[in-house]
């Protein structure tokens, strides 16, 4: 099964945004390396550069292991210190998508 989440937060005004975005990029790379079927995207709000939204799709069976990984623990700990609002984590239920689940399943069988 897939677990879908959304994380909303605003970082403190003194946070170095380039450093933060570098840390986010490393975190996303770690998620991808953990399992090829994880999907994770980070967005920065266009009118408020200190506001971010992350959307994740995770293979639920391996999520406990992901949350124990050193890169995950390091980012989560440092990340919370930088927030002025949040992080607010919301579990989502998918209604519709342009991604064809049958095609994803076929890719899993082929690769």
C-alpha positions, 0 to 999 in steps of 0.5 A: 500500500501507499501512504500519502502525506502533506507537510506544511511549514514556515521557517523562521525569517533568519533561516538561510534559505539556500542552506535549507533547500540544500538540506531538503534536496539531500533529504529527498535524495535519501528518500529516493535511495531508500526505496525506488517507489517512494515519491517526494516533492518539496515546494516553496511558496511563490509569494512567501519564500519562507513557506514550504509544502512537501508531498510524499507518497511512500511504500507503507510497508517500509515506512518504519525503516525509512523513519529510522534512517540516519539521514531522516532523523538528522533532517527531522531534528534540525528541521523542527528547530528551524520552523516558526509554524509547523510542521503540520503533517496531514495524511491524505487519501488519494481520489484521482491522479494522472498517474496510472497505478496499473502502469506503475504496477507493470513497471515494477514487474518489468524492472 
